[in-house]
Amino acid sequence: MPLDKLVLIIVCVIAAAGVTVWLGTLFVATNQLPIAGVALIPAALVVYVVWRVVADRITNTEDDHYDHIEK
């Protein structure tokens, strides 16, 4: 994965996390949900980032360059 793509994903995730925490705080303040519901938000973000990295590794054709070389 190119470094600029990785940095872009990290910046997007950090921005999304900030917006999510802000919206989650507003939602919890208005509905008084238990704190366990709020803990799922960062977990979902981590799952998304891991999914994006794995998906990029699987579909990246540049990583498969040496797969077609006879041994």
Residue frames as qw, qx, qy, qz and C-alpha x, y, z in Angstrom:
[[0.000, 0.892, 0.452, 0.000, 0.00, 0.00, 0.00],
 [0.389, 0.537, -0.054, 0.746, 1.46, 3.38, -0.92],
 [0.320, -0.222, -0.510, 0.767, 2.32, 5.62, 1.99],
 [0.177, -0.049, -0.047, -0.982, 0.11, 8.48, 0.78],
 [0.582, -0.292, -0.575, -0.496, -2.92, 6.16, 0.63],
 [0.575, -0.311, -0.674, 0.343, -2.24, 4.90, 4.15],
 [0.165, -0.132, -0.303, 0.929, -1.87, 8.43, 5.49],
 [0.353, -0.171, -0.303, -0.868, -5.09, 9.47, 3.75],
 [0.630, -0.353, -0.666, -0.188, -6.97, 6.58, 5.35],
 [0.468, -0.279, -0.570, 0.615, -5.55, 7.44, 8.78],
 [0.024, 0.021, 0.083, -0.996, -6.51, 11.12, 8.41],
 [0.495, -0.250, -0.467, -0.689, -10.02, 10.16, 7.27],
 [0.624, -0.347, -0.694, 0.091, -10.41, 7.76, 10.18],
 [0.314, -0.205, -0.444, 0.813, -9.25, 10.36, 12.70],
 [0.221, -0.063, -0.111, -0.967, -11.64, 12.95, 11.25],
 [0.600, -0.279, -0.591, -0.462, -14.47, 10.44, 11.22],
 [0.538, -0.285, -0.689, 0.393, -13.66, 9.43, 14.78],
 [0.096, -0.092, -0.283, 0.950, -13.84, 13.06, 15.90],
 [0.437, -0.122, -0.281, -0.846, -17.19, 13.60, 14.21],
 [0.643, -0.243, -0.706, -0.168, -18.46, 10.27, 15.53],
 [0.398, -0.229, -0.631, 0.625, -17.45, 11.07, 19.09],
 [0.114, 0.034, 0.107, -0.987, -19.07, 14.49, 18.84],
 [0.576, -0.149, -0.425, -0.683, -22.31, 13.07, 17.43],
 [0.616, -0.206, -0.753, 0.107, -22.21, 10.20, 19.90],
 [0.202, -0.129, -0.523, 0.818, -21.84, 12.63, 22.78],
 [0.361, -0.025, -0.064, -0.930, -24.84, 14.59, 21.56],
 [0.653, -0.143, -0.619, -0.412, -26.84, 11.39, 21.12],
 [0.521, -0.195, -0.739, 0.379, -25.94, 10.07, 24.57],
 [0.025, -0.060, -0.362, 0.930, -26.69, 13.41, 26.18],
 [0.493, -0.048, -0.168, -0.852, -30.16, 13.48, 24.66],
 [0.798, -0.105, -0.469, -0.363, -31.05, 9.80, 25.14],
 [0.448, -0.597, 0.567, -0.349, -28.96, 8.89, 28.20],
 [0.905, 0.183, -0.371, -0.096, -27.77, 5.59, 26.78],
 [0.812, -0.521, 0.192, 0.180, -25.52, 3.34, 28.83],
 [0.077, -0.800, 0.502, 0.319, -21.80, 3.78, 28.20],
 [0.619, -0.069, 0.752, 0.215, -21.53, 0.29, 26.63],
 [0.582, 0.701, 0.411, 0.033, -23.32, 1.58, 23.52],
 [0.138, 0.957, -0.223, -0.126, -20.77, 4.36, 23.11],
 [0.478, -0.528, 0.665, 0.224, -17.87, 1.87, 23.38],
 [0.741, 0.322, 0.572, 0.140, -19.03, 0.20, 20.17],
 [0.383, 0.917, 0.002, -0.116, -18.24, 3.30, 18.09],
 [0.056, -0.772, 0.611, 0.166, -14.41, 3.10, 18.39],
 [0.601, -0.109, 0.789, 0.067, -14.59, -0.68, 17.98],
 [0.664, 0.628, 0.405, -0.041, -16.48, -0.23, 14.71],
 [0.247, 0.920, -0.270, -0.139, -13.85, 2.25, 13.49],
 [0.326, -0.549, 0.758, 0.129, -11.03, -0.18, 14.25],
 [0.677, 0.213, 0.704, 0.020, -12.87, -2.98, 12.44],
 [0.543, 0.818, 0.149, -0.120, -13.35, -0.69, 9.42],
 [0.058, 0.846, -0.507, -0.155, -9.65, 0.23, 9.22],
 [0.473, -0.292, 0.826, 0.092, -8.57, -3.41, 9.52],
 [0.678, 0.471, 0.560, -0.065, -11.11, -4.40, 6.85],
 [0.411, 0.892, -0.095, -0.162, -9.80, -1.69, 4.47],
 [0.131, -0.700, 0.687, 0.147, -6.16, -2.78, 4.94],
 [0.565, -0.034, 0.823, 0.039, -6.99, -6.46, 4.39],
 [0.630, 0.656, 0.395, -0.129, -9.16, -5.67, 1.36],
 [0.270, 0.890, -0.314, -0.193, -6.39, -3.57, -0.17],
 [0.301, -0.504, 0.800, 0.126, -3.84, -6.33, 0.40],
 [0.637, 0.210, 0.742, -0.024, -6.08, -8.90, -1.26],
 [0.569, 0.744, 0.349, -0.035, -7.01, -6.82, -4.33],
 [0.029, -0.867, 0.350, 0.353, -3.65, -5.10, -4.92],
 [0.907, 0.416, 0.002, 0.065, -2.15, -6.40, -8.16],
 [0.255, 0.801, -0.481, 0.250, 1.30, -4.92, -7.43],
 [0.532, -0.509, 0.623, -0.263, 1.70, -7.30, -4.49],
 [0.909, 0.129, 0.383, -0.104, 1.12, -10.28, -6.80],
 [0.390, 0.788, -0.426, -0.214, 4.06, -9.50, -9.10],
 [0.004, -0.500, 0.866, -0.025, 6.21, -12.38, -7.85],
 [0.724, 0.054, 0.583, -0.366, 3.35, -14.90, -7.83],
 [0.812, 0.545, 0.061, -0.201, 3.69, -15.49, -11.59],
 [0.197, 0.727, -0.657, -0.034, 7.44, -16.16, -11.59],
 [0.938, 0.015, -0.343, -0.057, 8.44, -19.82, -12.01],
 [0.503, -0.732, 0.446, -0.113, 10.51, -21.25, -9.21]]
